[in-house]
Amino acid sequence: MRVLLDENLPRALAAELTGHHVSSVQAEGWSGTKNGALLRQAGEYFDALLSMDRGFSHQQDLSGLGLRILIIRAPSNRMVHLQPLVGNILKTLAVMSPGQLREVGG
């Protein structure tokens, strides 16, 4: 699966998402892109978007994008807080369908 990390997630998370082709908003040159435009761009080139931005749940209809959106809920975006969620992230990505938004963590 082609996975895009939003700019609020560390690039180090990419190495933990084994079995997936992972890139970041920064690597794609999309830093500073607003959520709506980012969703459209990501939907063209990626299968899933991972973010800590809960604002994605308030976006327009996501079903037409063909993009899985996974919101990560953690105390911070530091790897010490993200590492324990990696197993759940991978399991959730595996069962998500295009157009779905889900959350992991708490």
N, CA and C atoms as a LAMMPS dump frame, in Angstrom:
ITEM: TIMESTEP
0
ITEM: NUMBER OF ATOMS
318
ITEM: BOX BOUNDS ff ff ff
-5.0000000000000000e+02 5.0000000000000000e+02
-5.0000000000000000e+02 5.0000000000000000e+02
-5.0000000000000000e+02 5.0000000000000000e+02
ITEM: ATOMS id mol type element x y z
1 1 1 N 0.842 -1.172 0
2 1 2 C 0 0 0
3 1 3 C 0.895 1.246 0
4 2 1 N 0.504 2.238 -0.757
5 2 2 C 1.235 3.51 -0.79
6 2 3 C 0.659 4.419 0.296
7 3 1 N 1.506 4.76 1.273
8 3 2 C 1.075 5.5 2.458
9 3 3 C 1.788 6.853 2.498
10 4 1 N 1.011 7.899 2.767
11 4 2 C 1.548 9.253 2.901
12 4 3 C 1.463 9.684 4.353
13 5 1 N 2.589 10.146 4.911
14 5 2 C 2.615 10.696 6.259
15 5 3 C 2.387 12.195 6.18
16 6 1 N 1.419 12.689 6.937
17 6 2 C 1.165 14.121 6.997
18 6 3 C 2.376 14.799 7.641
19 7 1 N 2.474 16.116 7.464
20 7 2 C 3.645 16.815 7.966
21 7 3 C 3.699 16.888 9.486
22 8 1 N 2.645 16.476 10.182
23 8 2 C 2.679 16.471 11.638
24 8 3 C 3.199 15.147 12.21
25 9 1 N 3.618 14.242 11.343
26 9 2 C 4.198 12.97 11.777
27 9 3 C 5.671 12.916 11.403
28 10 1 N 6.499 12.328 12.278
29 10 2 C 7.93 12.253 11.974
30 10 3 C 8.22 11.252 10.847
31 11 1 N 9.198 11.568 10.048
32 11 2 C 9.586 10.671 8.946
33 11 3 C 10.08 9.325 9.455
34 12 1 N 10.569 9.288 10.698
35 12 2 C 11.049 8.033 11.284
36 12 3 C 9.943 6.99 11.365
37 13 1 N 8.697 7.424 11.383
38 13 2 C 7.576 6.477 11.424
39 13 3 C 7.537 5.616 10.162
40 14 1 N 8.028 6.139 9.059
41 14 2 C 8.014 5.407 7.789
42 14 3 C 8.736 4.065 7.909
43 15 1 N 9.85 4.044 8.603
44 15 2 C 10.635 2.813 8.737
45 15 3 C 9.881 1.738 9.52
46 16 1 N 8.933 2.147 10.343
47 16 2 C 8.169 1.21 11.165
48 16 3 C 7.006 0.574 10.408
49 17 1 N 6.614 1.161 9.306
50 17 2 C 5.436 0.692 8.566
51 17 3 C 5.865 -0.322 7.509
52 18 1 N 6.368 -1.447 7.982
53 18 2 C 6.903 -2.483 7.105
54 18 3 C 5.838 -3.019 6.158
55 19 1 N 6.271 -3.317 4.958
56 19 2 C 5.376 -3.863 3.951
57 19 3 C 4.637 -2.809 3.151
58 20 1 N 4.912 -1.545 3.412
59 20 2 C 4.245 -0.45 2.718
60 20 3 C 5.282 0.487 2.101
61 21 1 N 4.9 1.121 0.998
62 21 2 C 5.729 2.169 0.402
63 21 3 C 5.284 3.472 1.065
64 22 1 N 6.167 4.088 1.841
65 22 2 C 5.792 5.254 2.642
66 22 3 C 6.579 6.477 2.203
67 23 1 N 5.866 7.574 2.045
68 23 2 C 6.473 8.871 1.75
69 23 3 C 5.874 9.888 2.721
70 24 1 N 6.35 11.117 2.639
71 24 2 C 5.845 12.164 3.524
72 24 3 C 5.411 13.371 2.704
73 25 1 N 4.58 14.187 3.312
74 25 2 C 4.139 15.422 2.674
75 25 3 C 5.366 16.259 2.283
76 26 1 N 6.356 16.322 3.154
77 26 2 C 7.563 17.095 2.871
78 26 3 C 8.323 16.533 1.67
79 27 1 N 8.472 15.205 1.633
80 27 2 C 9.214 14.573 0.532
81 27 3 C 8.516 14.784 -0.805
82 28 1 N 7.199 14.878 -0.789
83 28 2 C 6.432 15.094 -2.015
84 28 3 C 6.405 16.567 -2.433
85 29 1 N 6.928 17.451 -1.567
86 29 2 C 6.928 18.881 -1.874
87 29 3 C 5.586 19.546 -1.619
88 30 1 N 4.781 18.96 -0.734
89 30 2 C 3.437 19.474 -0.471
90 30 3 C 3.32 20.164 0.876
91 31 1 N 4.418 20.53 1.495
92 31 2 C 4.372 21.195 2.801
93 31 3 C 3.514 22.445 2.722
94 32 1 N 2.702 22.655 3.735
95 32 2 C 1.851 23.838 3.797
96 32 3 C 0.568 23.746 2.994
97 33 1 N 0.347 22.628 2.308
98 33 2 C -0.868 22.453 1.511
99 33 3 C -2.067 22.296 2.452
100 34 1 N -3.139 23.003 2.178
101 34 2 C -4.354 22.935 2.999
102 34 3 C -4.983 21.547 2.887
103 35 1 N -5.751 21.167 3.909
104 35 2 C -6.318 19.813 3.984
105 35 3 C -7.076 19.381 2.734
106 36 1 N -7.97 20.219 2.225
107 36 2 C -8.764 19.832 1.054
108 36 3 C -7.894 19.521 -0.152
109 37 1 N -6.941 20.408 -0.425
110 37 2 C -6.028 20.198 -1.555
111 37 3 C -5.127 18.998 -1.308
112 38 1 N -4.691 18.825 -0.076
113 38 2 C -3.838 17.681 0.26
114 38 3 C -4.585 16.37 0.049
115 39 1 N -5.843 16.33 0.428
116 39 2 C -6.635 15.113 0.224
117 39 3 C -6.757 14.777 -1.258
118 40 1 N -6.989 15.783 -2.078
119 40 2 C -7.105 15.526 -3.52
120 40 3 C -5.779 15.036 -4.101
121 41 1 N -4.677 15.691 -3.729
122 41 2 C -3.372 15.271 -4.245
123 41 3 C -3.015 13.872 -3.745
124 42 1 N -3.209 13.634 -2.465
125 42 2 C -2.882 12.325 -1.901
126 42 3 C -3.724 11.233 -2.548
127 43 1 N -4.994 11.538 -2.818
128 43 2 C -5.883 10.561 -3.432
129 43 3 C -5.452 10.131 -4.821
130 44 1 N -4.701 10.989 -5.504
131 44 2 C -4.213 10.649 -6.845
132 44 3 C -3.017 9.702 -6.822
133 45 1 N -2.191 9.805 -5.782
134 45 2 C -0.926 9.078 -5.775
135 45 3 C -0.766 8.06 -4.649
136 46 1 N -1.654 8.097 -3.654
137 46 2 C -1.493 7.244 -2.477
138 46 3 C -2.779 6.495 -2.162
139 47 1 N -2.63 5.436 -1.376
140 47 2 C -3.764 4.628 -0.936
141 47 3 C -4.248 5.04 0.448
142 48 1 N -3.337 5.606 1.252
143 48 2 C -3.681 5.964 2.625
144 48 3 C -2.914 7.208 3.063
145 49 1 N -3.545 7.971 3.932
146 49 2 C -2.937 9.149 4.556
147 49 3 C -2.982 8.951 6.055
148 50 1 N -1.832 9.102 6.707
149 50 2 C -1.753 9.038 8.162
150 50 3 C -1.512 10.44 8.676
151 51 1 N -2.255 10.831 9.703
152 51 2 C -2.152 12.184 10.233
153 51 3 C -2.525 12.198 11.699
154 52 1 N -2.128 13.249 12.393
155 52 2 C -2.6 13.503 13.749
156 52 3 C -3.624 14.632 13.738
157 53 1 N -3.955 15.14 12.569
158 53 2 C -4.879 16.257 12.399
159 53 3 C -6.321 15.745 12.416
160 54 1 N -7.025 15.999 13.499
161 54 2 C -8.404 15.53 13.61
162 54 3 C -9.349 16.313 12.711
163 55 1 N -8.877 17.388 12.109
164 55 2 C -9.697 18.192 11.214
165 55 3 C -10.115 17.45 9.956
166 56 1 N -9.42 16.388 9.603
167 56 2 C -9.789 15.627 8.405
168 56 3 C -11.18 15.014 8.53
169 57 1 N -11.596 14.748 9.751
170 57 2 C -12.921 14.141 9.932
171 57 3 C -14.042 15.124 9.601
172 58 1 N -13.714 16.4 9.497
173 58 2 C -14.715 17.417 9.17
174 58 3 C -14.663 17.839 7.708
175 59 1 N -13.866 17.15 6.919
176 59 2 C -13.735 17.488 5.502
177 59 3 C -14.961 17.027 4.727
178 60 1 N -14.996 17.427 3.485
179 60 2 C -16.085 17.019 2.594
180 60 3 C -16.147 15.503 2.48
181 61 1 N -17.083 15.012 1.73
182 61 2 C -17.278 13.581 1.538
183 61 3 C -15.968 12.932 1.114
184 62 1 N -15.501 12.01 1.919
185 62 2 C -14.217 11.35 1.666
186 62 3 C -14.357 10.125 0.769
187 63 1 N -15.565 9.627 0.615
188 63 2 C -15.763 8.369 -0.108
189 63 3 C -15.346 8.458 -1.573
190 64 1 N -15.458 9.623 -2.188
191 64 2 C -15.095 9.771 -3.592
192 64 3 C -13.607 9.866 -3.846
193 65 1 N -12.827 9.986 -2.785
194 65 2 C -11.381 10.156 -2.949
195 65 3 C -10.635 8.843 -3.153
196 66 1 N -11.191 7.747 -2.688
197 66 2 C -10.489 6.472 -2.799
198 66 3 C -9.274 6.398 -1.893
199 67 1 N -9.277 7.211 -0.847
200 67 2 C -8.135 7.318 0.055
201 67 3 C -8.549 6.88 1.453
202 68 1 N -7.739 6.055 2.067
203 68 2 C -7.958 5.683 3.462
204 68 3 C -7.292 6.763 4.31
205 69 1 N -7.985 7.24 5.331
206 69 2 C -7.405 8.247 6.22
207 69 3 C -7.384 7.679 7.621
208 70 1 N -6.192 7.621 8.187
209 70 2 C -6.021 7.079 9.526
210 70 3 C -5.502 8.195 10.434
211 71 1 N -6.313 8.55 11.42
212 71 2 C -5.949 9.586 12.378
213 71 3 C -5.299 8.902 13.579
214 72 1 N -4.12 9.363 13.933
215 72 2 C -3.38 8.788 15.052
216 72 3 C -3.558 9.7 16.259
217 73 1 N -4.055 9.11 17.339
218 73 2 C -4.253 9.851 18.578
219 73 3 C -3.18 9.413 19.558
220 74 1 N -2.273 10.333 19.865
221 74 2 C -1.175 10.059 20.787
222 74 3 C -0.867 11.347 21.548
223 75 1 N -0.213 11.232 22.702
224 75 2 C 0.101 12.431 23.479
225 75 3 C 0.958 13.451 22.722
226 76 1 N 1.797 12.954 21.826
227 76 2 C 2.629 13.841 21.003
228 76 3 C 3.004 13.098 19.73
229 77 1 N 3.71 13.778 18.84
230 77 2 C 4.157 13.133 17.606
231 77 3 C 5.582 12.599 17.73
232 78 1 N 6.058 12.451 18.933
233 78 2 C 7.385 11.866 19.149
234 78 3 C 7.291 10.347 19.023
235 79 1 N 8.352 9.742 18.514
236 79 2 C 8.353 8.298 18.283
237 79 3 C 8.106 7.499 19.558
238 80 1 N 8.51 8.018 20.697
239 80 2 C 8.264 7.312 21.958
240 80 3 C 6.762 7.122 22.186
241 81 1 N 5.938 8.034 21.675
242 81 2 C 4.487 7.916 21.803
243 81 3 C 3.846 7.184 20.615
244 82 1 N 4.497 7.212 19.473
245 82 2 C 3.945 6.566 18.277
246 82 3 C 4.312 5.087 18.183
247 83 1 N 5.494 4.738 18.632
248 83 2 C 5.99 3.36 18.527
249 83 3 C 5.01 2.324 19.087
250 84 1 N 4.416 2.558 20.262
251 84 2 C 3.472 1.55 20.784
252 84 3 C 2.217 1.377 19.928
253 85 1 N 1.939 2.305 19.031
254 85 2 C 0.741 2.238 18.193
255 85 3 C 0.988 1.587 16.835
256 86 1 N 2.238 1.303 16.504
257 86 2 C 2.574 0.812 15.167
258 86 3 C 1.817 -0.466 14.816
259 87 1 N 1.744 -1.418 15.72
260 87 2 C 1.017 -2.659 15.435
261 87 3 C -0.439 -2.396 15.102
262 88 1 N -1.068 -1.528 15.861
263 88 2 C -2.468 -1.189 15.63
264 88 3 C -2.63 -0.41 14.324
265 89 1 N -1.678 0.45 14.002
266 89 2 C -1.713 1.187 12.734
267 89 3 C -1.684 0.206 11.567
268 90 1 N -0.759 -0.746 11.609
269 90 2 C -0.626 -1.714 10.525
270 90 3 C -1.876 -2.586 10.391
271 91 1 N -2.421 -3.035 11.505
272 91 2 C -3.634 -3.865 11.476
273 91 3 C -4.818 -3.08 10.921
274 92 1 N -4.942 -1.829 11.334
275 92 2 C -6.064 -1.011 10.882
276 92 3 C -5.956 -0.714 9.393
277 93 1 N -4.76 -0.381 8.919
278 93 2 C -4.574 -0.139 7.482
279 93 3 C -4.982 -1.363 6.666
280 94 1 N -4.661 -2.545 7.183
281 94 2 C -4.93 -3.782 6.449
282 94 3 C -6.419 -4.045 6.246
283 95 1 N -7.266 -3.528 7.122
284 95 2 C -8.7 -3.812 7.012
285 95 3 C -9.523 -2.628 6.512
286 96 1 N -8.882 -1.493 6.314
287 96 2 C -9.614 -0.311 5.848
288 96 3 C -9.939 -0.402 4.366
289 97 1 N -11.042 0.217 3.997
290 97 2 C -11.442 0.323 2.596
291 97 3 C -11.221 1.748 2.119
292 98 1 N -11.024 1.944 0.81
293 98 2 C -10.905 3.302 0.284
294 98 3 C -12.12 4.143 0.67
295 99 1 N -11.856 5.384 1.057
296 99 2 C -12.922 6.295 1.457
297 99 3 C -13.24 6.266 2.942
298 100 1 N -12.579 5.374 3.678
299 100 2 C -12.828 5.262 5.11
300 100 3 C -11.902 6.158 5.903
301 101 1 N -12.39 6.65 7.033
302 101 2 C -11.587 7.373 8.009
303 101 3 C -11.716 6.623 9.325
304 102 1 N -10.586 6.338 9.934
305 102 2 C -10.567 5.665 11.233
306 102 3 C -9.548 6.342 12.125
307 103 1 N -9.634 6.038 13.413
308 103 2 C -8.685 6.549 14.399
309 103 3 C -8.062 5.384 15.144
310 104 1 N -6.793 5.547 15.517
311 104 2 C -6.109 4.591 16.383
312 104 3 C -5.49 5.366 17.536
313 105 1 N -5.291 4.684 18.635
314 105 2 C -4.713 5.336 19.809
315 105 3 C -5.799 5.904 20.688
316 106 1 N -5.386 6.74 21.601
317 106 2 C -6.407 7.266 22.483
318 106 3 C -5.887 8.335 23.325
